[in-house]
Amino acid sequence: MPDFVGKGLAAARDSLPRDASVTNKDASGRGRIVILESDWTVCAQTPRPGAAYHGQPVTFSAVKIGERCP
């Protein structure tokens, strides 16, 4: 799995296969819904960077561009 931390959420999703199961979470803890992925930056991911990717679900925790990751 590539390291997407610090990269744009839209670019991270685009790097995965089209049929990948992806969940986006608001890393700020405010419970916001990610509507426009191009407005968000990845703070954390599962599977972790370097892990083998075999089609398992992917979760990205992200904040809006310009915000700091917790």
LUMMI-308279 format. One record per residue: residue in three letters; z, y, x of N, C-alpha, C in turn. Coordinates in nm, 4 decimals. Layout:
rec res:ala | n_c3:Z | n_c2:Y | n_c1:X | ca_c3:Z | ca_c2:Y | ca_c1:X | c_c3:Z | c_c2:Y | c_c1:X
...
//
This chain:
rec res:met | n_c3:0.0000 | n_c2:-0.1165 | n_c1:0.0848 | ca_c3:0.0000 | ca_c2:0.0000 | ca_c1:0.0000 | c_c3:0.0000 | c_c2:0.1236 | c_c1:0.0900
rec res:pro | n_c3:-0.0938 | n_c2:0.2141 | n_c1:0.0679 | ca_c3:-0.0956 | ca_c2:0.3372 | ca_c1:0.1479 | c_c3:0.0280 | c_c2:0.4238 | c_c1:0.1214
rec res:asp | n_c3:0.0564 | n_c2:0.5144 | n_c1:0.2120 | ca_c3:0.1665 | ca_c2:0.6096 | ca_c1:0.1960 | c_c3:0.1121 | c_c2:0.7327 | c_c1:0.1238
rec res:phe | n_c3:0.1532 | n_c2:0.7501 | n_c1:-0.0020 | ca_c3:0.1072 | ca_c2:0.8623 | ca_c1:-0.0825 | c_c3:0.2091 | c_c2:0.9764 | c_c1:-0.0879
rec res:val | n_c3:0.3259 | n_c2:0.9595 | n_c1:-0.0267 | ca_c3:0.4301 | ca_c2:1.0621 | ca_c1:-0.0308 | c_c3:0.3774 | c_c2:1.1907 | c_c1:0.0324
rec res:gly | n_c3:0.3927 | n_c2:1.3020 | n_c1:-0.0405 | ca_c3:0.3461 | ca_c2:1.4315 | ca_c1:0.0056 | c_c3:0.2025 | c_c2:1.4618 | c_c1:-0.0351
rec res:lys | n_c3:0.1370 | n_c2:1.3654 | n_c1:-0.0952 | ca_c3:-0.0017 | ca_c2:1.3838 | ca_c1:-0.1376 | c_c3:-0.0070 | c_c2:1.4166 | c_c1:-0.2866
rec res:gly | n_c3:-0.1179 | n_c2:1.4657 | n_c1:-0.3317 | ca_c3:-0.1351 | ca_c2:1.4960 | ca_c1:-0.4727 | c_c3:-0.1347 | c_c2:1.3698 | c_c1:-0.5579
rec res:leu | n_c3:-0.0746 | n_c2:1.3782 | n_c1:-0.6735 | ca_c3:-0.0646 | ca_c2:1.2634 | ca_c1:-0.7633 | c_c3:-0.2021 | c_c2:1.2161 | c_c1:-0.8089
rec res:ala | n_c3:-0.2921 | n_c2:1.3076 | n_c1:-0.8384 | ca_c3:-0.4270 | ca_c2:1.2695 | ca_c1:-0.8827 | c_c3:-0.4995 | c_c2:1.1941 | c_c1:-0.7718
rec res:ala | n_c3:-0.4882 | n_c2:1.2407 | n_c1:-0.6490 | ca_c3:-0.5531 | ca_c2:1.1736 | ca_c1:-0.5361 | c_c3:-0.4935 | c_c2:1.0349 | c_c1:-0.5140
rec res:ala | n_c3:-0.3622 | n_c2:1.0225 | n_c1:-0.5316 | ca_c3:-0.2967 | ca_c2:0.8927 | ca_c1:-0.5159 | c_c3:-0.3506 | c_c2:0.7937 | c_c1:-0.6185
rec res:arg | n_c3:-0.3578 | n_c2:0.8358 | n_c1:-0.7428 | ca_c3:-0.4088 | ca_c2:0.7468 | ca_c1:-0.8475 | c_c3:-0.5545 | c_c2:0.7112 | c_c1:-0.8204
rec res:asp | n_c3:-0.6335 | n_c2:0.8077 | n_c1:-0.7788 | ca_c3:-0.7755 | ca_c2:0.7831 | ca_c1:-0.7523 | c_c3:-0.7968 | c_c2:0.6849 | c_c1:-0.6374
rec res:ser | n_c3:-0.6975 | n_c2:0.6696 | n_c1:-0.5509 | ca_c3:-0.7076 | ca_c2:0.5775 | ca_c1:-0.4380 | c_c3:-0.6806 | c_c2:0.4328 | c_c1:-0.4771
rec res:leu | n_c3:-0.6278 | n_c2:0.4132 | n_c1:-0.5958 | ca_c3:-0.5967 | ca_c2:0.2785 | ca_c1:-0.6449 | c_c3:-0.7124 | c_c2:0.2262 | c_c1:-0.7292
rec res:pro | n_c3:-0.7202 | n_c2:0.0941 | n_c1:-0.7478 | ca_c3:-0.8239 | ca_c2:0.0402 | ca_c1:-0.8354 | c_c3:-0.8129 | c_c2:0.0978 | c_c1:-0.9767
rec res:arg | n_c3:-0.9257 | n_c2:0.1097 | n_c1:-1.0432 | ca_c3:-0.9288 | ca_c2:0.1672 | ca_c1:-1.1788 | c_c3:-0.8355 | c_c2:0.0965 | c_c1:-1.2771
rec res:asp | n_c3:-0.8203 | n_c2:-0.0343 | n_c1:-1.2610 | ca_c3:-0.7401 | ca_c2:-0.1111 | ca_c1:-1.3559 | c_c3:-0.5922 | c_c2:-0.1204 | c_c1:-1.3160
rec res:ala | n_c3:-0.5514 | n_c2:-0.0457 | n_c1:-1.2138 | ca_c3:-0.4119 | ca_c2:-0.0482 | ca_c1:-1.1688 | c_c3:-0.3196 | c_c2:0.0050 | c_c1:-1.2787
rec res:ser | n_c3:-0.2059 | n_c2:-0.0601 | n_c1:-1.2938 | ca_c3:-0.1034 | ca_c2:-0.0145 | ca_c1:-1.3879 | c_c3:-0.0154 | c_c2:0.0872 | c_c1:-1.3156
rec res:val | n_c3:-0.0261 | n_c2:0.2148 | n_c1:-1.3564 | ca_c3:0.0448 | ca_c2:0.3226 | ca_c1:-1.2875 | c_c3:0.1368 | c_c2:0.3958 | c_c1:-1.3847
rec res:thr | n_c3:0.2613 | n_c2:0.4155 | n_c1:-1.3424 | ca_c3:0.3586 | ca_c2:0.4937 | ca_c1:-1.4186 | c_c3:0.3959 | c_c2:0.6150 | c_c1:-1.3347
rec res:asn | n_c3:0.3963 | n_c2:0.7323 | n_c1:-1.3971 | ca_c3:0.4369 | ca_c2:0.8556 | ca_c1:-1.3299 | c_c3:0.5713 | c_c2:0.9011 | c_c1:-1.3852
rec res:lys | n_c3:0.6624 | n_c2:0.9388 | n_c1:-1.2954 | ca_c3:0.7949 | ca_c2:0.9869 | ca_c1:-1.3352 | c_c3:0.8210 | c_c2:1.1228 | c_c1:-1.2729
rec res:asp | n_c3:0.8971 | n_c2:1.2046 | n_c1:-1.3438 | ca_c3:0.9390 | ca_c2:1.3351 | ca_c1:-1.2936 | c_c3:1.0567 | c_c2:1.3153 | c_c1:-1.1992
rec res:ala | n_c3:1.0363 | n_c2:1.3391 | n_c1:-1.0705 | ca_c3:1.1407 | ca_c2:1.3186 | ca_c1:-0.9706 | c_c3:1.2514 | c_c2:1.4235 | c_c1:-0.9779
rec res:ser | n_c3:1.2268 | n_c2:1.5342 | n_c1:-1.0489 | ca_c3:1.3263 | ca_c2:1.6419 | ca_c1:-1.0543 | c_c3:1.4475 | c_c2:1.6051 | c_c1:-1.1391
rec res:gly | n_c3:1.4338 | n_c2:1.5013 | n_c1:-1.2210 | ca_c3:1.5433 | ca_c2:1.4628 | ca_c1:-1.3095 | c_c3:1.5437 | c_c2:1.5393 | c_c1:-1.4405
rec res:arg | n_c3:1.4437 | n_c2:1.6250 | n_c1:-1.4614 | ca_c3:1.4371 | ca_c2:1.7045 | ca_c1:-1.5842 | c_c3:1.3642 | c_c2:1.6334 | c_c1:-1.6976
rec res:gly | n_c3:1.3100 | n_c2:1.5160 | n_c1:-1.6693 | ca_c3:1.2459 | ca_c2:1.4369 | ca_c1:-1.7731 | c_c3:1.1132 | c_c2:1.4914 | c_c1:-1.8237
rec res:arg | n_c3:1.0469 | n_c2:1.5712 | n_c1:-1.7433 | ca_c3:0.9178 | ca_c2:1.6256 | ca_c1:-1.7857 | c_c3:0.8132 | c_c2:1.5151 | c_c1:-1.7885
rec res:ile | n_c3:0.7154 | n_c2:1.5324 | n_c1:-1.8739 | ca_c3:0.6055 | ca_c2:1.4372 | ca_c1:-1.8840 | c_c3:0.4899 | c_c2:1.4877 | c_c1:-1.7982
rec res:val | n_c3:0.4348 | n_c2:1.3988 | n_c1:-1.7183 | ca_c3:0.3197 | ca_c2:1.4336 | ca_c1:-1.6343 | c_c3:0.1951 | c_c2:1.4297 | c_c1:-1.7218
rec res:ile | n_c3:0.1389 | n_c2:1.5459 | n_c1:-1.7475 | ca_c3:0.0183 | ca_c2:1.5536 | ca_c1:-1.8297 | c_c3:-0.1045 | c_c2:1.5710 | c_c1:-1.7406
rec res:leu | n_c3:-0.0990 | n_c2:1.6653 | n_c1:-1.6495 | ca_c3:-0.2112 | ca_c2:1.6941 | ca_c1:-1.5608 | c_c3:-0.1728 | c_c2:1.6517 | c_c1:-1.4188
rec res:glu | n_c3:-0.2185 | n_c2:1.5342 | n_c1:-1.3769 | ca_c3:-0.1777 | ca_c2:1.4786 | ca_c1:-1.2478 | c_c3:-0.2115 | c_c2:1.5702 | c_c1:-1.1306
rec res:ser | n_c3:-0.3130 | n_c2:1.6513 | n_c1:-1.1439 | ca_c3:-0.3528 | ca_c2:1.7393 | ca_c1:-1.0331 | c_c3:-0.2507 | c_c2:1.8498 | c_c1:-1.0066
rec res:asp | n_c3:-0.1528 | n_c2:1.8653 | n_c1:-1.0939 | ca_c3:-0.0473 | ca_c2:1.9668 | ca_c1:-1.0768 | c_c3:0.0799 | c_c2:1.9110 | c_c1:-1.0133
rec res:trp | n_c3:0.0768 | n_c2:1.7854 | n_c1:-0.9664 | ca_c3:0.1968 | ca_c2:1.7181 | ca_c1:-0.9181 | c_c3:0.1769 | c_c2:1.6624 | c_c1:-0.7781
rec res:thr | n_c3:0.2890 | n_c2:1.6529 | n_c1:-0.7027 | ca_c3:0.2913 | ca_c2:1.5979 | ca_c1:-0.5678 | c_c3:0.3840 | c_c2:1.4766 | c_c1:-0.5653
rec res:val | n_c3:0.3413 | n_c2:1.3698 | n_c1:-0.5006 | ca_c3:0.4192 | ca_c2:1.2459 | ca_c1:-0.4933 | c_c3:0.5402 | c_c2:1.2633 | c_c1:-0.4011
rec res:cys | n_c3:0.6582 | n_c2:1.2250 | n_c1:-0.4507 | ca_c3:0.7818 | ca_c2:1.2273 | ca_c1:-0.3714 | c_c3:0.8231 | c_c2:1.0869 | c_c1:-0.3266
rec res:ala | n_c3:0.7957 | n_c2:0.9882 | n_c1:-0.4102 | ca_c3:0.8342 | ca_c2:0.8501 | ca_c1:-0.3800 | c_c3:0.7392 | c_c2:0.7570 | c_c1:-0.4537
rec res:gln | n_c3:0.7353 | n_c2:0.6339 | n_c1:-0.4067 | ca_c3:0.6457 | ca_c2:0.5377 | ca_c1:-0.4689 | c_c3:0.7025 | c_c2:0.3971 | c_c1:-0.4579
rec res:thr | n_c3:0.6647 | n_c2:0.3127 | n_c1:-0.5535 | ca_c3:0.6860 | ca_c2:0.1696 | ca_c1:-0.5433 | c_c3:0.5573 | c_c2:0.1030 | c_c1:-0.5880
rec res:pro | n_c3:0.5094 | n_c2:0.0034 | n_c1:-0.5179 | ca_c3:0.5616 | ca_c2:-0.0530 | ca_c1:-0.3940 | c_c3:0.5658 | c_c2:0.0507 | c_c1:-0.2817
rec res:arg | n_c3:0.6517 | n_c2:0.0237 | n_c1:-0.1861 | ca_c3:0.6716 | ca_c2:0.1169 | ca_c1:-0.0745 | c_c3:0.5492 | c_c2:0.1194 | c_c1:0.0162
rec res:pro | n_c3:0.5322 | n_c2:0.2270 | n_c1:0.0911 | ca_c3:0.4201 | ca_c2:0.2352 | ca_c1:0.1856 | c_c3:0.4229 | c_c2:0.1165 | c_c1:0.2824
rec res:gly | n_c3:0.3087 | n_c2:0.0600 | n_c1:0.3058 | ca_c3:0.2973 | ca_c2:-0.0527 | ca_c1:0.3980 | c_c3:0.3118 | c_c2:-0.1885 | c_c1:0.3325
rec res:ala | n_c3:0.3636 | n_c2:-0.1917 | n_c1:0.2099 | ca_c3:0.3788 | ca_c2:-0.3193 | ca_c1:0.1379 | c_c3:0.2414 | c_c2:-0.3688 | c_c1:0.0938
rec res:ala | n_c3:0.2291 | n_c2:-0.4967 | n_c1:0.0809 | ca_c3:0.1036 | ca_c2:-0.5548 | ca_c1:0.0335 | c_c3:0.0843 | c_c2:-0.5189 | c_c1:-0.1138
rec res:tyr | n_c3:-0.0375 | n_c2:-0.4827 | n_c1:-0.1488 | ca_c3:-0.0698 | ca_c2:-0.4516 | ca_c1:-0.2878 | c_c3:-0.1562 | c_c2:-0.5645 | c_c1:-0.3430
rec res:his | n_c3:-0.1045 | n_c2:-0.6287 | n_c1:-0.4472 | ca_c3:-0.1747 | ca_c2:-0.7413 | ca_c1:-0.5093 | c_c3:-0.1928 | c_c2:-0.7170 | c_c1:-0.6586
rec res:gly | n_c3:-0.2113 | n_c2:-0.5922 | n_c1:-0.6982 | ca_c3:-0.2330 | ca_c2:-0.5619 | ca_c1:-0.8387 | c_c3:-0.1057 | c_c2:-0.5416 | c_c1:-0.9190
rec res:gln | n_c3:0.0095 | n_c2:-0.5405 | n_c1:-0.8540 | ca_c3:0.1351 | ca_c2:-0.5199 | ca_c1:-0.9251 | c_c3:0.1447 | c_c2:-0.3753 | c_c1:-0.9752
rec res:pro | n_c3:0.2302 | n_c2:-0.3495 | n_c1:-1.0746 | ca_c3:0.2468 | ca_c2:-0.2126 | ca_c1:-1.1246 | c_c3:0.2925 | c_c2:-0.1168 | c_c1:-1.0132
rec res:val | n_c3:0.2456 | n_c2:0.0063 | n_c1:-1.0236 | ca_c3:0.2782 | ca_c2:0.1110 | ca_c1:-0.9267 | c_c3:0.3526 | c_c2:0.2223 | c_c1:-0.9994
rec res:thr | n_c3:0.4593 | n_c2:0.2720 | n_c1:-0.9382 | ca_c3:0.5334 | ca_c2:0.3854 | ca_c1:-0.9939 | c_c3:0.5345 | c_c2:0.4983 | c_c1:-0.8918
rec res:phe | n_c3:0.4959 | n_c2:0.6165 | n_c1:-0.9389 | ca_c3:0.5032 | ca_c2:0.7366 | ca_c1:-0.8564 | c_c3:0.6082 | c_c2:0.8291 | c_c1:-0.9152
rec res:ser | n_c3:0.6994 | n_c2:0.8782 | n_c1:-0.8310 | ca_c3:0.7921 | ca_c2:0.9838 | ca_c1:-0.8691 | c_c3:0.7377 | c_c2:1.1109 | c_c1:-0.8074
rec res:ala | n_c3:0.7262 | n_c2:1.2151 | n_c1:-0.8872 | ca_c3:0.6587 | ca_c2:1.3366 | ca_c1:-0.8397 | c_c3:0.7238 | c_c2:1.4618 | c_c1:-0.8937
rec res:val | n_c3:0.6946 | n_c2:1.5727 | n_c1:-0.8276 | ca_c3:0.7366 | ca_c2:1.7051 | ca_c1:-0.8736 | c_c3:0.6125 | c_c2:1.7912 | c_c1:-0.8843
rec res:lys | n_c3:0.6236 | n_c2:1.9012 | n_c1:-0.9590 | ca_c3:0.5104 | ca_c2:1.9920 | ca_c1:-0.9693 | c_c3:0.4832 | c_c2:2.0553 | c_c1:-0.8331
rec res:ile | n_c3:0.3569 | n_c2:2.0844 | n_c1:-0.8075 | ca_c3:0.3180 | ca_c2:2.1446 | ca_c1:-0.6811 | c_c3:0.4005 | c_c2:2.2717 | c_c1:-0.6587
rec res:gly | n_c3:0.4530 | n_c2:2.2872 | n_c1:-0.5388 | ca_c3:0.5356 | ca_c2:2.4024 | ca_c1:-0.5043 | c_c3:0.6849 | c_c2:2.3753 | c_c1:-0.5168
rec res:glu | n_c3:0.7224 | n_c2:2.2679 | n_c1:-0.5858 | ca_c3:0.8628 | ca_c2:2.2308 | ca_c1:-0.5966 | c_c3:0.8991 | c_c2:2.1377 | c_c1:-0.4826
rec res:arg | n_c3:1.0286 | n_c2:2.1316 | n_c1:-0.4485 | ca_c3:1.0759 | ca_c2:2.0432 | ca_c1:-0.3425 | c_c3:1.1148 | c_c2:1.9098 | c_c1:-0.4014
rec res:cys | n_c3:1.0861 | n_c2:1.8055 | n_c1:-0.3283 | ca_c3:1.1303 | ca_c2:1.6712 | ca_c1:-0.3685 | c_c3:1.2816 | c_c2:1.6624 | c_c1:-0.3537
rec res:pro | n_c3:1.3453 | n_c2:1.5949 | n_c1:-0.4471 | ca_c3:1.4920 | ca_c2:1.5797 | ca_c1:-0.4370 | c_c3:1.5326 | c_c2:1.4905 | c_c1:-0.3210
//
